[in-house]
Amino acid sequence: MSYTPKGPIDGSQPIRIELDKPVVDAAEVGKPVDPHLVLISPDIEWKGFWQDRQTLVIEPTKPLAPSTRYEVSLAGDLASRTDRFSLAFVNKPLALDTSDDKELAPGYAFPVLFNQPVAASDLISHCMLTGPNASTVVPFQEYGNPTSPKHTLTTRMRLDPGGSYELACKDLGGVGGNDYQQITATNHVRAGLTVESFSLAGDAVEPDDAQIVVTFSNPVVLNNSTLTLASTGAPNTGVQ
C-alpha cells in the first residue's frame, strides 16, 4: 500500500491511497466515492473517485486551513480490509519568512515575519530571545494582541551593535490551526556606523565643485542631515 501526501504540504492537493490489490469492481472506476467511505478530521469538503480498481483519489473542494494537521482514515468494510489504515499530514506548517531577511538595527525593535498570521500574545508566551551570552534572556514587552504575519516586538534590553541573538519558539502555531512548531533563528545586529571609504570623484577638482564619495558600513538616510568635512589649511565645509 502507498499513499500521498507523506509530509507537509502547501495548498490543497489530492490525497491518493493506492491499495495492494483491487477492492472495487471495474464498473466503479471513475465514479464518485461513497462519502461514508472516507473520514477526514478536521472536517473538510471533498470529492473522490476510484482512479482504478485499487487507487482512491480524494480532492479537497475548498482551500485547506494553514497550520493544521489533517487525519484521513477509511471506514466500513474497506477499513477492515486495510487493517484500519490512516494517514496524516500538515498543511502549510508555521515557518519564518526569510524572503526579506536582513540584519537588525541596534536598539529595542525586534521584527519577525512568518508565512501566516500569528497572535502577538502567542509570540510573547511561546518565544524567547537570548543574547550573545547564551545565559542572557532578553524579555519582550507586552503590546496588545494583534494578529498578523509581521510583528515588531519591543525588547526590554537594548540589542547591541555587532551582537547575535537567538530566537527560540516552542509549540508555536498559526492562528486557528492545530499544529505547533519548534522554531529557531539566529539574528545578527549590524555593527555601528563607520566610514568604509572616502574619495573625490575624478582627477581634477574645480573650486566649489568637488564631488565627494563617502561609503558607509550601513545604509544611511541623510535627508536634511549635514556632513561636516574638515581639511588642513581650509575652513570646515558643510556638505548637504
trRosetta pair geometry for C-beta under 8 A, 3 or more apart (Angstrom, degrees):
i j d omega theta_ij theta_ji phi_ij phi_ji
1 17 7.5 -8 -171 -174 102 80
1 18 6.7 165 -156 90 53 62
1 19 5.6 -18 -111 -130 93 42
1 20 5.1 -72 -55 -36 67 92
1 82 6.9 96 -97 -147 156 105
1 85 6.7 -110 161 -115 162 145
2 18 4.8 -1 61 58 85 110
3 6 7.0 128 93 -72 77 86
3 15 7.4 2 -173 -180 100 80
3 16 6.2 176 -149 93 55 62
3 17 4.7 -2 -108 -108 105 63
3 18 6.7 -168 -75 22 53 70
3 87 5.3 -132 116 -64 151 155
4 14 7.9 53 93 97 102 77
4 15 7.1 -165 94 -146 58 45
4 16 4.9 20 46 46 91 101
5 8 7.8 -72 149 95 140 9
5 9 5.0 -125 -67 -55 172 119
5 13 6.7 81 -49 80 118 121
5 15 7.0 -74 4 -111 72 71
5 89 4.6 72 82 -110 110 157
6 87 7.7 -80 -103 -160 56 123
6 89 7.3 -135 -138 -92 3 109
7 89 6.8 58 103 -133 11 96
8 89 6.8 154 -104 -174 27 85
8 90 4.9 -30 -110 72 82 95
8 91 7.5 145 -162 -103 70 16
8 92 7.5 127 -179 -64 104 12
8 93 5.0 -67 -126 -5 138 113
9 13 5.6 -131 -164 26 142 119
9 64 7.9 56 88 57 116 150
9 89 5.9 36 -3 156 105 131
9 90 7.5 170 26 85 66 47
9 91 5.5 -30 72 -111 90 65
9 92 7.4 -43 96 -38 56 56
10 91 7.2 128 -105 -166 26 65
10 92 5.1 84 -123 -85 67 79
11 63 7.4 -66 -150 -139 60 88
11 64 7.4 117 171 36 21 103
11 91 7.4 -167 20 -154 12 103
11 92 7.5 83 -38 -52 44 105
12 59 7.9 73 156 -174 104 67
12 60 4.3 -112 -154 72 115 125
12 62 7.4 -176 -89 104 157 27
12 63 5.4 -128 -32 -124 123 45
12 64 5.1 150 -86 -9 82 93
12 91 7.8 11 -78 -129 54 138
14 57 5.4 -13 -175 -167 129 95
14 58 6.5 144 -164 72 72 46
14 59 5.0 -34 -104 -90 86 77
15 57 7.3 146 77 -160 53 45
15 58 4.1 -16 60 61 104 104
15 59 7.7 -161 22 -69 72 33
15 72 5.9 165 -174 -87 158 172
15 87 7.6 167 -160 75 116 133
16 51 7.7 -3 -134 -5 101 144
16 55 6.6 -12 -167 -171 95 99
16 56 7.3 154 -156 82 45 54
16 57 5.5 -10 -103 -104 74 72
16 58 7.8 -160 -69 24 32 72
17 55 7.2 162 84 -154 48 51
17 56 4.5 -7 59 58 99 103
17 58 7.6 34 -1 -5 102 107
17 72 7.9 -148 -56 126 126 130
17 74 7.6 174 149 -61 169 117
17 85 7.4 122 -155 127 131 140
17 87 7.5 -164 -93 -2 105 135
18 54 6.3 58 -165 123 64 90
18 55 4.7 -10 -106 -106 78 87
18 56 7.8 -163 -74 25 36 64
19 22 7.7 131 86 -96 118 12
19 23 5.5 27 68 -19 164 123
19 54 4.3 -117 61 -172 93 94
19 55 7.4 -148 18 -73 73 40
19 56 7.6 57 -21 -6 100 98
19 82 6.7 -96 -118 -96 109 115
20 54 7.4 -115 58 -177 13 141
21 54 6.1 -166 111 -108 19 140
22 53 3.7 -5 -133 130 104 122
22 54 4.8 -101 -96 -54 42 101
23 53 6.9 156 36 158 49 74
23 54 5.8 102 5 -111 84 70
23 78 6.4 76 167 -118 146 95
23 81 6.6 141 -126 108 122 152
24 28 4.2 -84 163 66 127 139
24 29 7.2 155 99 -57 119 65
24 50 5.4 -82 52 -113 153 162
24 53 5.4 -154 63 -151 75 65
24 54 7.8 -176 23 -71 81 43
25 28 5.4 100 62 -1 73 100
25 53 7.4 -76 151 -125 7 105
26 29 5.7 -31 -165 -1 49 118
26 53 6.2 -41 -86 -78 57 115
27 31 7.8 11 138 -11 62 138
28 31 5.2 -94 -161 42 53 121
28 50 5.3 53 126 28 93 149
28 53 7.7 96 65 -116 97 65
29 50 5.1 -98 -114 104 47 109
29 51 7.3 -15 -154 124 87 18
29 52 5.7 4 -126 -134 121 33
29 53 6.1 -52 -71 -63 111 61
30 49 6.1 -2 -162 175 23 127
30 50 6.8 -49 -6 72 28 77
30 51 7.9 62 -73 -126 53 27
31 49 6.3 169 83 -142 23 92
31 50 6.6 8 49 29 69 99
32 47 6.7 -68 -131 -168 101 92
32 48 6.8 93 -161 75 62 56
32 49 5.8 -58 -101 -90 34 81
33 37 5.5 -104 167 52 103 134
33 38 6.6 44 127 -12 138 117
33 47 8.0 140 35 174 91 51
33 48 3.7 -27 26 96 130 108
33 49 5.9 -145 -27 -85 86 24
33 50 6.6 123 -78 -40 91 74
33 56 6.5 65 -93 -148 145 103
33 58 7.5 -55 35 -90 152 80
34 37 4.4 97 75 -24 92 109
35 38 7.2 -75 -161 44 40 86
35 48 8.0 143 -97 29 56 108
36 75 6.2 -96 154 85 68 139
36 76 6.8 75 126 -36 97 128
37 48 7.9 -121 71 79 115 145
37 74 6.6 -21 166 -153 73 78
37 75 5.8 -164 -155 54 27 90
37 76 6.2 -62 -116 29 63 126
37 78 6.0 46 -160 23 99 143
38 46 7.5 -73 97 88 137 139
38 48 6.2 95 -1 -13 150 162
38 56 7.6 168 -74 162 124 140
38 58 6.0 161 -161 -98 169 137
38 72 6.8 -18 -170 -164 101 93
38 73 7.7 150 -158 81 55 40
38 74 6.4 -38 -103 -109 58 55
38 75 6.9 -140 -62 8 11 98
39 72 7.3 152 83 -156 56 44
39 73 4.9 -16 62 65 105 88
39 74 7.4 -179 18 -95 86 6
39 75 5.4 96 -27 -47 106 114
40 43 6.4 108 90 -124 84 39
40 44 5.5 -56 114 31 138 93
40 46 6.6 83 6 -3 155 144
40 58 7.7 164 -63 166 132 149
40 70 6.2 -6 -170 -174 95 110
40 71 7.2 162 -152 83 47 50
40 72 5.3 -8 -103 -104 80 75
41 70 7.0 158 83 -155 41 61
41 71 5.0 -11 61 57 92 98
42 65 7.4 1 63 26 138 132
42 68 6.7 -61 23 -175 122 127
42 70 6.7 -83 34 -109 66 77
42 178 7.3 140 -32 2 119 140
44 60 5.5 -36 147 -127 138 103
44 62 6.9 -153 -169 58 92 96
44 64 6.6 -24 -113 -106 148 79
44 70 7.3 -15 -16 -125 131 134
45 60 7.0 87 80 -162 61 66
45 61 4.7 -68 119 55 102 106
45 62 5.1 61 52 6 113 110
46 58 5.5 12 172 -179 138 93
46 59 6.2 155 -159 80 83 42
46 60 5.2 -52 -98 -102 89 43
46 61 5.9 178 -106 -6 27 87
47 58 7.7 167 87 -154 33 54
47 59 5.5 -18 64 62 79 96
47 61 5.8 71 -8 -57 95 115
48 56 6.3 12 180 -179 123 90
48 57 6.1 171 -151 90 74 52
48 58 4.3 -23 -95 -102 112 65
48 59 6.8 165 -86 15 53 70
49 56 8.0 173 90 -151 29 56
49 57 5.8 -13 60 60 72 100
50 53 6.9 35 169 -105 128 23
50 55 6.9 117 -166 75 62 58
50 56 6.2 -38 -104 -99 63 60
50 57 7.6 148 -116 18 14 82
51 55 4.2 -44 57 97 109 114
51 56 7.4 -165 7 -91 87 9
51 57 5.0 78 -42 -20 108 119
52 55 4.9 50 39 26 85 105
58 72 7.2 174 56 -144 160 141
60 63 7.5 80 130 -121 130 11
60 64 5.7 -42 -157 -55 174 92
64 68 6.6 -147 163 66 94 124
64 70 7.0 -71 -149 -40 129 140
64 91 4.2 -149 117 -102 130 173
64 92 7.8 161 96 7 102 101
65 68 4.2 63 88 -15 99 149
65 91 6.6 117 75 76 46 130
65 176 6.3 -111 -170 123 128 114
65 177 6.4 176 136 -97 109 75
66 91 6.2 -113 -114 116 37 92
66 92 3.9 -54 -132 86 87 130
66 94 7.9 98 152 -70 103 66
66 115 8.0 -153 -164 113 141 94
66 116 4.7 -169 128 -114 155 159
66 174 5.3 -33 114 88 105 162
66 176 7.9 77 62 76 76 104
66 177 6.2 -71 106 -73 60 124
67 90 7.7 -11 -149 -176 27 104
67 91 7.7 -49 7 85 19 71
67 92 6.3 -53 -37 99 51 85
67 93 6.3 83 -111 -136 57 36
67 94 5.0 35 -104 -46 113 90
67 116 6.1 -151 -29 80 113 152
67 173 5.0 127 176 -173 128 86
67 174 3.1 -178 -20 35 153 109
67 175 7.7 106 49 41 146 34
67 176 7.3 115 69 76 113 69
67 177 2.8 -98 108 -53 97 168
67 178 7.6 143 130 29 77 37
67 179 5.3 -154 178 56 59 94
68 90 6.9 166 85 -151 34 66
68 91 5.4 -4 60 48 85 100
68 92 7.9 31 23 54 74 84
68 176 7.7 -36 -67 120 110 81
68 177 4.7 -130 -64 -137 66 85
68 178 5.6 54 -133 29 67 84
68 179 6.0 179 -111 -4 10 105
69 88 6.1 15 179 -179 98 110
69 89 7.4 -178 -148 96 62 27
69 90 4.9 -33 -94 -94 70 82
69 178 5.7 -95 32 90 89 97
69 179 4.4 124 -35 -73 94 106
70 88 6.7 175 89 -149 47 63
70 89 6.0 -11 57 61 92 73
70 90 7.6 160 14 -97 70 30
70 91 6.7 42 -9 -16 113 104
71 86 6.2 7 -178 177 94 118
71 87 7.5 171 -152 89 54 39
71 88 4.7 -20 -101 -98 71 94
72 86 6.5 164 86 -159 49 68
72 87 5.2 -10 59 60 100 84
72 88 7.2 177 17 -82 71 42
73 79 7.0 39 159 -112 94 113
73 84 7.2 -12 -160 -178 116 70
73 85 7.0 164 -144 97 67 53
73 86 3.9 -23 -94 -103 91 99
73 87 7.9 170 -76 20 53 54
74 78 4.6 -97 169 111 128 107
74 79 4.5 -179 103 -79 86 71
74 82 5.8 57 50 47 148 138
74 84 7.7 -167 59 -148 87 32
74 85 5.6 33 14 64 117 93
74 86 7.5 -141 9 -79 68 61
75 78 7.0 43 68 57 37 98
75 79 5.2 -6 -132 -33 15 127
76 79 5.9 124 54 9 36 99
76 80 7.6 -77 130 1 39 96
77 80 5.6 -55 -155 37 40 112
77 81 6.2 33 152 -17 71 110
78 81 5.7 -58 -143 41 33 109
78 82 6.1 11 162 -2 67 114
79 82 6.3 -73 -143 49 25 95
79 84 5.4 31 179 -104 93 52
79 85 7.2 -146 -134 32 57 70
80 84 7.7 23 -89 -56 33 66
82 85 3.9 -49 137 -9 121 117
90 93 4.8 43 129 -65 133 98
90 179 4.8 92 -133 -112 121 167
92 115 7.0 -143 -175 119 101 122
92 116 6.4 98 144 -47 124 140
92 174 7.7 -5 116 1 101 158
93 179 5.8 -88 -116 120 84 137
93 181 5.6 110 171 -69 108 129
94 114 6.2 -21 -163 -166 90 126
94 115 6.9 172 -149 50 44 95
94 116 6.4 -102 -109 47 74 111
94 118 7.0 83 -140 -83 130 115
94 172 6.2 -118 106 111 154 86
94 173 5.7 -172 -19 -140 140 38
94 174 4.8 179 -81 -39 105 88
94 177 7.4 -170 -42 52 105 158
94 179 7.4 180 -1 99 92 94
94 180 7.8 -8 26 -139 129 35
94 181 4.8 -152 65 17 97 131
94 183 7.0 -76 117 -56 102 132
95 114 6.9 142 81 -156 35 76
95 115 5.0 24 62 2 82 127
95 181 7.1 -73 -73 135 58 173
95 183 7.1 166 -130 -111 43 117
96 112 7.2 -80 -127 -169 102 88
96 113 6.8 84 -166 81 72 62
96 114 6.1 -70 -111 -106 40 58
96 115 7.5 75 117 -23 7 87
96 183 6.2 130 -34 -166 98 125
96 185 5.6 49 -33 -61 169 143
97 100 7.5 23 127 23 98 83
97 113 4.4 -71 61 124 105 101
97 114 5.9 100 -7 169 95 10
97 115 5.0 140 -65 -71 96 65
97 149 6.9 34 -2 168 139 120
98 101 4.1 0 -166 -45 79 127
98 113 8.0 159 -72 75 31 107
100 113 6.9 40 52 31 104 164
103 188 5.0 -55 -123 93 93 92
103 189 6.5 106 178 -150 96 15
103 190 4.1 102 125 -56 138 90
104 109 7.7 -172 -165 91 102 77
104 110 6.9 -11 -133 -120 141 59
104 111 7.4 176 -115 31 93 86
104 159 6.0 -50 121 140 135 155
104 165 7.6 -16 22 31 152 122
104 187 5.6 49 -24 163 125 111
104 188 6.8 176 19 92 86 39
104 189 4.6 -47 75 -102 101 67
104 190 6.9 -163 72 -3 44 76
105 109 6.8 19 63 61 104 110
105 159 7.9 97 94 81 45 126
105 189 7.3 -5 117 -150 9 84
105 190 6.7 -18 -105 33 42 108
106 158 7.2 24 177 174 84 99
106 159 5.8 -158 -142 93 47 82
106 160 6.5 0 -133 -165 104 20
106 161 4.5 -32 -76 -66 133 77
106 189 5.6 86 -83 176 64 122
106 190 7.1 -99 -30 65 82 72
106 192 7.3 8 -23 -87 151 66
107 158 6.5 -67 -152 -146 20 83
107 159 6.1 -4 58 45 36 96
108 154 5.3 25 143 -159 104 79
108 155 5.1 -145 -157 54 68 79
108 156 7.9 60 -145 -76 112 11
108 157 7.9 166 -115 86 85 24
108 158 6.1 -63 -70 -107 77 56
108 159 6.9 166 -89 2 26 89
109 152 5.5 -15 -163 -178 100 109
109 153 7.7 136 -161 75 48 44
109 154 6.5 -31 -99 -102 51 64
109 155 7.8 -118 -42 8 8 88
109 159 8.0 -80 54 16 46 131
110 129 6.8 -70 -140 -86 164 161
110 140 7.3 -96 47 -106 136 103
110 152 7.0 147 71 -165 42 56
110 153 4.6 -28 68 68 101 93
110 154 7.3 173 19 -90 86 14
110 155 5.4 80 -23 -38 122 104
110 159 6.9 137 -77 -51 91 140
110 165 7.8 -88 -121 102 121 153
110 187 7.6 89 -149 115 95 168
111 150 7.2 -10 -167 -170 97 90
111 151 7.2 165 -149 92 52 48
111 152 4.7 -25 -94 -104 74 80
111 153 7.7 174 -85 21 23 67
112 123 7.2 156 68 -139 145 137
112 150 7.5 169 88 -149 47 49
112 151 5.4 -8 59 63 90 91
112 152 7.8 163 17 -92 64 34
112 153 6.7 16 5 -1 112 107
112 167 7.1 148 -103 -142 129 165
113 149 6.1 35 -162 141 69 90
113 150 4.9 -6 -109 -105 82 80
113 151 7.9 -179 -79 26 43 60
114 117 7.6 139 79 -101 120 5
114 118 5.1 72 23 -15 157 124
114 149 4.9 -134 66 -157 76 74
114 150 7.7 -156 25 -68 67 41
114 174 7.3 179 141 -96 140 91
115 149 6.8 -92 117 -142 4 123
116 149 5.9 -160 127 -97 7 101
116 174 4.3 0 100 -125 126 138
116 175 7.5 -143 140 27 99 81
117 147 5.0 42 177 162 121 90
117 148 5.7 -58 -129 -128 85 10
117 149 5.4 -72 -79 -53 44 64
117 174 6.3 90 71 -163 58 91
117 175 4.6 -28 104 13 105 124
118 122 6.0 -113 176 70 90 124
118 123 6.2 90 131 -54 121 100
118 147 7.2 -165 87 -150 22 66
118 148 7.4 -36 48 73 61 40
118 149 6.9 81 6 -117 83 37
118 151 7.1 -75 75 -22 105 127
118 172 7.0 16 -143 172 131 109
118 173 7.9 165 -121 103 91 33
118 174 6.0 -85 -82 -119 72 53
118 175 6.5 -169 -108 -34 24 84
119 122 4.4 90 70 0 93 105
119 123 7.3 -158 97 -8 52 81
119 145 6.0 -6 -170 -169 98 88
119 146 7.9 170 -148 93 53 34
119 147 5.2 -27 -95 -100 64 86
119 175 5.8 111 -39 -89 88 97
120 123 5.5 -51 -155 31 40 115
120 124 6.5 39 151 -19 69 103
120 143 6.4 -89 169 73 147 85
120 144 6.4 49 70 91 150 64
120 145 5.4 -162 54 -135 101 36
120 146 5.1 59 -22 49 126 68
120 147 7.4 -115 -10 -74 78 41
120 148 7.9 24 -51 30 92 87
120 151 5.8 150 -103 -123 88 136
120 153 7.9 157 -150 -90 96 89
121 124 5.7 -51 -149 35 35 112
121 125 6.2 17 158 -6 67 112
121 145 4.7 -7 -30 -115 110 98
122 125 6.1 -65 -140 47 30 99
122 126 5.4 -6 173 8 70 122
122 172 6.1 122 152 -139 111 85
122 173 7.4 -94 -170 51 153 62
123 126 6.7 -71 -123 50 17 88
123 127 5.1 -21 -170 15 61 129
123 140 7.5 -57 126 93 96 172
123 151 6.0 -131 -28 74 170 169
123 153 6.6 -140 133 -73 135 129
123 169 7.4 -54 -133 -112 60 124
123 172 7.4 52 -95 -134 51 131
124 127 7.2 -38 -85 44 8 91
124 140 5.5 -133 -120 86 78 127
124 142 6.1 44 -126 -102 160 67
124 153 7.7 162 -81 -127 77 124
126 169 5.2 49 125 -161 97 84
126 170 5.7 -141 -171 61 84 62
126 171 6.0 -123 -140 74 123 73
126 172 4.5 152 119 -80 146 91
127 140 7.5 40 87 -11 101 142
127 167 6.3 -7 -170 -170 114 91
127 168 6.8 158 -152 85 64 42
127 169 4.1 -27 -94 -94 88 86
127 170 7.8 170 -86 14 41 62
127 172 6.6 30 -59 -73 91 142
127 183 7.9 -32 -105 72 103 107
128 137 6.2 -48 -172 -144 108 105
128 167 7.7 157 81 -152 42 47
128 168 5.3 -18 60 64 89 92
128 169 7.8 167 17 -82 61 43
129 137 7.2 111 77 -165 54 59
129 138 4.3 -50 99 64 107 104
129 139 7.9 -172 49 -72 97 12
129 140 7.0 98 9 -50 119 94
129 155 6.8 -77 73 -108 151 119
129 165 5.5 11 -175 172 102 116
129 166 7.0 157 -154 78 52 47
129 167 5.5 -19 -100 -98 80 67
129 168 7.9 169 -84 21 33 70
130 134 5.5 28 154 -151 139 50
130 135 7.7 97 -156 20 116 5
130 136 6.2 121 -165 77 71 59
130 137 5.8 -43 -101 -100 72 53
130 138 6.8 166 -110 6 16 87
130 165 6.7 169 80 -158 43 68
130 166 4.8 -10 56 56 96 99
130 168 7.3 18 -1 5 105 112
131 134 7.8 -149 70 -84 55 18
131 136 3.8 -30 39 89 118 120
131 137 7.7 -128 -4 -65 88 8
131 138 5.5 108 -54 -43 92 109
131 157 7.4 -57 -68 103 131 142
131 160 7.9 58 -155 17 116 108
131 163 6.5 -29 -166 176 85 136
131 165 5.8 -30 -114 -108 43 86
132 136 7.4 13 51 44 56 131
132 160 7.4 -55 -11 55 126 122
132 163 4.6 -102 -48 -149 116 98
132 164 5.8 95 -100 49 77 69
132 165 7.4 -55 -48 -73 58 60
133 136 4.5 74 75 -6 95 112
134 166 7.4 11 -120 21 80 138
136 157 7.9 -110 166 99 112 171
138 155 5.0 -13 163 -154 111 125
138 156 7.1 174 -176 50 64 74
138 157 4.9 -113 -133 49 88 116
138 159 7.5 51 -149 -82 159 77
138 165 6.6 -28 16 -143 147 127
139 155 7.1 128 81 -157 43 68
139 156 4.6 0 75 23 94 126
139 157 7.3 94 35 -6 68 96
140 153 4.7 -41 -140 177 124 126
140 154 6.8 110 -161 71 72 49
140 155 6.1 -57 -102 -102 56 53
140 156 7.2 -174 -116 -15 7 88
141 153 7.5 157 45 -179 69 78
141 154 4.5 -24 38 84 118 103
141 155 7.3 165 -8 -131 87 5
141 156 5.9 127 -56 -65 87 85
143 146 7.9 -29 112 8 92 103
143 153 7.3 -176 15 -131 131 57
143 154 6.4 105 -52 16 135 108
146 151 7.4 159 80 -108 110 94
147 175 5.4 49 -156 -75 125 152
148 151 6.3 143 75 -65 103 73
155 158 7.4 154 93 -87 117 14
155 159 6.3 101 39 -43 152 92
159 163 6.5 -150 -177 64 69 123
159 165 6.4 -64 -131 -32 105 145
159 189 4.9 175 151 -90 106 144
160 163 4.3 79 70 -19 90 131
160 189 6.4 136 82 77 41 153
161 189 5.8 -131 -123 125 28 111
161 190 6.7 -36 -144 101 80 50
161 191 5.1 75 168 -149 103 36
161 192 4.4 47 173 -50 168 73
162 189 6.4 -30 24 85 19 90
162 190 7.6 -9 -65 149 45 23
162 191 4.4 45 -71 -100 90 80
162 192 7.3 -38 -28 -10 103 74
163 188 7.7 177 96 -151 39 53
163 189 4.9 19 55 35 76 120
164 186 5.8 -4 -175 -175 110 102
164 187 7.1 151 -159 78 59 44
164 188 5.3 -25 -103 -100 78 69
164 189 7.5 -148 -76 12 31 77
165 186 7.5 149 77 -159 38 55
165 187 4.9 -26 67 66 89 97
165 188 7.9 173 21 -84 71 23
165 189 7.0 57 -6 -29 108 102
166 184 6.9 -11 -175 -165 94 96
166 185 7.5 164 -154 84 52 41
166 186 5.6 -26 -101 -103 71 69
166 187 7.6 178 -85 20 21 77
167 183 7.5 -23 121 119 100 93
167 184 6.7 161 89 -152 63 44
167 185 4.8 -3 55 57 108 88
167 186 7.8 -164 20 -79 75 21
167 187 6.1 53 -16 -12 107 117
168 182 7.9 -12 -169 -175 81 82
168 183 7.4 161 -154 88 37 56
168 184 5.0 1 -106 -105 72 86
169 172 4.1 -18 156 -13 122 141
169 181 7.5 40 100 95 109 80
169 182 7.0 172 89 -155 65 39
169 183 4.2 5 51 55 110 99
169 184 7.5 -159 25 -68 67 46
170 182 5.9 4 -119 -117 55 82
171 180 4.2 15 -160 156 62 139
171 181 7.7 138 -125 53 20 25
171 182 7.3 6 -43 -76 43 69
172 180 6.2 130 49 -158 19 84
172 181 5.9 -46 66 62 75 75
172 182 7.9 115 21 -100 86 26
172 183 5.9 -55 49 13 127 117
173 177 4.7 -139 170 79 116 110
173 178 7.3 -26 -162 -167 160 2
173 179 5.8 148 -123 83 117 47
173 180 4.3 -72 -51 -95 105 67
173 181 6.8 126 -87 7 59 76
174 177 4.6 64 65 -1 85 131
190 217 7.9 159 172 128 110 100
190 218 5.3 102 150 -102 145 128
191 194 7.5 -20 118 -1 112 109
191 217 6.4 -53 79 139 105 143
191 218 7.6 -166 67 -48 66 116
192 217 7.9 57 98 69 44 141
193 216 6.0 -18 -161 -170 94 118
193 217 6.1 175 -146 50 43 100
193 218 5.5 -90 -101 36 78 112
193 220 7.0 83 -136 -82 132 112
194 216 7.1 147 80 -158 37 68
194 217 4.6 45 51 -15 80 131
195 198 5.9 17 165 -50 129 107
195 214 6.2 -60 -138 -167 108 98
195 215 7.2 103 -168 75 64 53
195 216 6.1 -52 -106 -104 49 61
195 217 7.6 -87 -53 -22 8 85
196 215 4.5 -61 66 108 105 100
196 216 6.4 116 2 -167 94 9
196 217 5.4 133 -51 -71 103 66
197 213 7.5 -9 111 116 100 96
197 214 7.5 175 90 -152 57 37
197 215 4.3 23 47 40 91 116
198 212 7.4 -8 -167 -178 81 98
198 213 7.3 163 -151 88 35 61
198 214 5.4 6 -109 -111 77 73
198 215 7.6 -137 -62 26 45 72
199 212 7.5 165 89 -157 35 57
199 213 5.0 -12 64 59 84 104
200 205 5.7 -37 176 -80 145 127
200 210 5.9 -57 -139 -168 110 106
200 211 6.9 110 -166 76 63 59
200 212 6.0 -39 -103 -103 61 61
200 213 7.4 161 -109 15 9 84
201 210 7.9 143 40 180 80 61
201 211 3.8 -30 38 92 123 115
201 212 7.3 -126 -5 -70 87 13
201 213 5.6 101 -58 -30 91 109
202 205 7.0 147 87 -73 102 64
202 211 6.9 76 10 47 107 111
205 209 7.6 171 -176 81 61 72
205 210 4.8 18 -158 -104 111 97
206 209 4.1 -1 80 57 108 118
206 210 7.2 -165 59 -61 56 61
212 229 7.2 -106 -130 -75 174 155
212 239 6.6 -50 43 -133 135 165
214 227 7.0 -177 1 -136 162 159
216 219 7.6 133 83 -105 118 8
216 220 5.0 62 37 -18 161 126
222 225 4.6 -120 -166 51 66 104
222 227 7.5 -47 -131 -36 127 98
224 240 8.0 -36 -152 -153 47 97
226 238 5.2 -21 -172 -162 127 101
226 239 7.0 137 -166 66 71 45
226 240 6.2 -41 -111 -101 77 54
227 238 7.6 137 74 -162 49 51
227 239 4.6 -28 69 67 100 101
227 240 7.9 -168 25 -81 80 7
228 236 5.8 1 -173 -179 99 119
228 237 7.6 155 -155 77 53 43
228 238 6.0 -26 -102 -104 71 64
228 239 7.6 178 -87 21 22 78
229 236 6.9 158 79 -159 46 67
229 237 5.0 -19 62 62 99 93
229 239 5.9 40 -8 -9 114 119
230 236 5.2 -31 -97 -105 73 86
231 234 4.4 4 83 52 114 111
231 236 7.9 156 18 -103 70 39
231 237 7.2 18 2 1 111 110
234 237 7.3 -4 130 -36 115 108
